[in-house]
Amino acid sequence: MEKLKKLFKSKNKNQSDADGVNKFNSISKKTNFGLNILFAALAALCILPFIFVLIISLTSEQSLRLNGYRFWPDEWSLEAYRYIFTSGDQILRSYGITITVTILGTLIGLAIMTTYAYALSRKTFAYRKFFTKLIFIPMLFSGGMVASYMVVTRFLDLKNTIWALILPICVSSFNIIILRTFFKTTVPDSIVESAKIDGASELKLFLKIILPISLPAIATIALFLTLGYWNDWFNAMLYIDKDSLIPLQYLLIRIETSMEFLVNNASSLGSSAAEAASKLPTETAKMAIVVITTLPIIFAYPFFQKYFVSGLTVGAVKE
């Protein structure tokens, strides 16, 4: 009888503890509604600047000079976009180069860094301490621009090739450290041991088990690589002389630079040049360049977000 009483008391205690935990983890409807309003306002504040830039890019240059920046301009115009797209096939070609470089660079960078980081995360890898110290060197010291230029152009002979836009930034020591830490702290050793007991090879273990579990970290690094390649123009300035290999960012910088040159030196180029320069959409073109470069990359975020969510629910160890 006493055992039944003790069992009944223990059940009631466990139930009360569970109710307390559930009460602690739950929020009221009013609080939930208030948090939704707060997060919606924060989301609007994040989106509002881009919408404002888009509106300015669609404003006529004359209206912008007379009335300044407004959310609803007096006169709408597509002159900034017409001026940018006067390059015709060149801008479409640059879009293709940038998309190709971004896709190839992201895939190559992920292949190199994930395999490198996985090797460093394995305790059975004999030289992991040496290679861990090795990747810290580029974070502390750099050979400099001259040495990098000589390696890319003379030693590797990559000047005026698409690989000059891909290889210099496809590997990052910081990203490798992030992946190595994720592999060490998040991937359970019991899963690795179970797969080895079942006869899985190291390659199969990496492809079939480690990568699906590590999707959040891989998606994060992939996003870093995508943004880095999409926004890169410096390597094109150093290594590319052919118009057929100019990426989008560098082309837009050249358009903006030439337009500013015409505006700043209009008086010395003659009256006709000064009149033409006064009609150039200098300010609105800058905003249009921001829209052109930003809008395509926005569509990459939902793609990576899908892997963030799915990766959080893949694989778990029950104790």
N, C-alpha and C positions, 0 to 999 in steps of 0.2 A: 504493500500500500504506500509505504514511504517512497519507494522507487517511482511509483506512478506520479506522486505529488511532485517529486523533483523533476521528472520528465516534463510534466505539465508546466511547471514554473520556467524550466529552461526554454520550452517552446514559446511561452508568452514573452520571455525576455528577448528571444531572437526576433519575434514578430515586432516588438516595440522598437528594437534597434533598427530593423528594416524600415519601419514606418518613419523613424527619425531621419534615416538617411534619405528616404524618398522625399520627405518634407524639406530637407536641406537642399536637395538637388532641384526642386521644383520652384517655379515663380508664379505669382498671381497673374491673372489676365490683364489687370491694369498695368503691372510692371512690364509684361510682355508687349503690350500695345505701345507703351512709352519707349521701350528699347527699339521697337520697329520704326517708330517715328524718328528716333535719334539716328539710327543707322541709315535710314532713307535720306535724311538731311545731309549726313556725311557723304553718302554716295553722290548726291546732287552737287555738293561742293567740289567733289573730285571731277565730275563730268563737265561742270559749268565752264571752266577755263577753256577746254577744247571746243565747246560749242561757241564760245565767244570768239576764239581764233577763227573758226569756220565762218562766222558771220562777218568778221572783218575782212576775210579773204574774198567775200562776195560783195563787199562795199566798193563803190566807185572811188577812185583816188581823189577826185575833186571834193566829193562829199566828206571824205575822211579828213582832208586838209581844212575844210571850212568848219566842220562840226565836231571833229575828233571821234573817238571811239564810242560807239553806241550799240546797244543790243538790237535796236531796230533802226537801221540807217535810212536817210532820206532817199537815197538812190542805190539800187542794186546793180551790180555789174559783174561780168565774167572776164573782164579785161586781163586780170592777173593770170588766170588760167590760160587764156588765149596766148598771152606773151610767153608763158613757160612752155606751152606745147607747140610753139612755132618751130622748135627743133625737129618736129615731125617724127620720123622713124628712129631718131637717135634716143629719144626718151623711152620709147618702147623697147629698144635694144638694151638700154641701161636697166630698165625694169627686169628684163630677162636675165641679164648678167647678175644682178643683185639677188634675184630669187634663186638662181642656180648656185651661186656662191653660198647663200644662206643655208640651203638644204644640204648641199654636199659638206660644207664646213661643220654643220651641226652633227650630221651622221658620223663623219670621220672623227670629230672631237669626242663624241660620246663613246665611240668604239675604243679609242686609245685610252681615254681617262677612266672609263669604267673597268677595263681589264687591268690597268695599272693599279688603280685603287683597290680592286679586289685582291690582287696579289699581295699588296701591302697589308691588307686586313687579315690575311691568313697566318696563324701562328706557326704553321708548318713550313712557311717559306723561309729558307735559310738566310737570304740576303735582304730581308725586309727592312732591317735597321739601316743598312747602307743606302738603299734606294729611297727610304724616307728622308734621310739627311740630304740626299742628292736633290730632291725636289724643293728643298728649302733654299738652296743656293740662288735660283732665279728670283725668289721673293726678297732677298737681301741685296743681291748684287746683279748688275746688268752689264752686258758687254758694250752697250751704247748703240747709238743709231748708225755710226759709221761701220762698226763691226757687223751689225745685223744686215746692213745694206750690202756689204762685201760678201757675206755668206749667201744671201739670197740671189744676188746678181752674178757673182763670179764663181763661187763654189758650187751652188746648186743650179745656176743658169736658169732662173725662173722669171727673169724680167720679161714683161709683156706676155705673160701667160696667166691663165686663170688660177694656177696654183700659188702665184704670188699673193693673191687675195685670200687664199684659204689657209695655207700652212703656217704663216707667222702667228696667227692668233687661235689656232685650233686646240692648243693645250695650255692649260693654266694650272699652276701649282696650287693655287687657292681652291680651285674646283676639285682637284684630286684629293686634297686634304678633307674637304667636305664629304666626298663620296667614301673615302676610307673610314672616316669616323662613323658615317651612317652604317656601313657594312659591319663594323665592329660592334656597335652598340644596339643596333636594331635587328639584325638578322640573328635568330636564335641558333645557338650551337647544336641544339638537339635536332633541329631540322637538317643541318648539314651532316651530322653523324648518322641520322636515319637514312639519308640518301646514299651515303657511302656504304652503309651496311647492305642496302638494296643493290649495290653494284654500279651506282652512277659514277661516271667519269667526272673529272674536274670541269671539263668543258660543258657537259650536260648539266651538271650541278649549277654552273654559273648561268646558263641560258634558260633552264627550265624552272629553277627555284629562286636563285638570288635576284635576278632581274625583275621578275614579277613582284617580289616582296619589296623591292627597292624603287618602285615606280615614283613615289613622291620625290625622292632625292634626284632621280634621273630626270624627271620632268622639270625640276628646278634648274638643274645644270643646263638642260636643253633650252630652257627659256633664256638663261644668261647668254648662251652661245648664239641663239637666234637674234637677240637684241644687239649683241656685239657685232655680228656680221652685217646685220641690216643697217646699222648706223656707221659702219666703218667707211671712211673716205681717205684716211691718212696713208694706208698702204697703196691705194690707187695713185695718190699723188707721188709716191716714191717710185713705184715699180711699173706703172702703166703709162705708155705713150700712145698706144693705139686707141682710136676712137671706138673701135668695135668692142673693146674690153672695159670701157669706162662704166663704173657702177652708178647707180641712181644718185647716191648722196654726193659724190664728187661732181657729177654733171650739174646738179642743182646749185652747188657751191660756185661752179664756174659761171652759171647763168647769173647768179646774184652778184658775183664779183664784177662781171662785165657791165651789168646794169648800173652798179654803183660807180664804176669808172666813167661811164657816159654822163651820169648826173653830175659828178664832181668836176669833170673837165669839159663841160658843155660850152663854157664861155670861150675856151681856147680852141674849140673845134669849128667855130663858125656859127652864124646866126641860125642856119637851117638845123644844125646839130643841136643847138641850144633849144630850139623850138620842139624838136623831136624828143629830147631828153626830158623836157618839162611835162610831156604827156606820158612818160613811163610810169607804170604802177609800182613805184618803189616799195612803199609800205605794205600794200595789199599783196604784192608778189611774195614778200617774206612770209606772210601768214599762209599764203597758198602753198608755199614750199613746205611749211610745217604740216599742213593737212595732207599733202601728197606723200610725205615721208612717214607720217604717223598712222594714217588711216589703214593701210594694208596690214601693218603689224598688229593692229588692234584685234584683227580676226584670229591671230595666233593664240590669244589668251584663252578663249573658250576651249580650244583644242587641248592645251596643257591643263586647264582646269579639270577636264574630264579625267585625266590621269591622276591628278591630285586626289580626287574623290575616290576613284576606284582603287588606287594604290593603298589607301588607308584601310581598306577592308580586305586586303589580300593577305592570307597567311597569318596564322596565330598559333601560339603554343599554350595549351591548357594545362594548368598545374593541378 
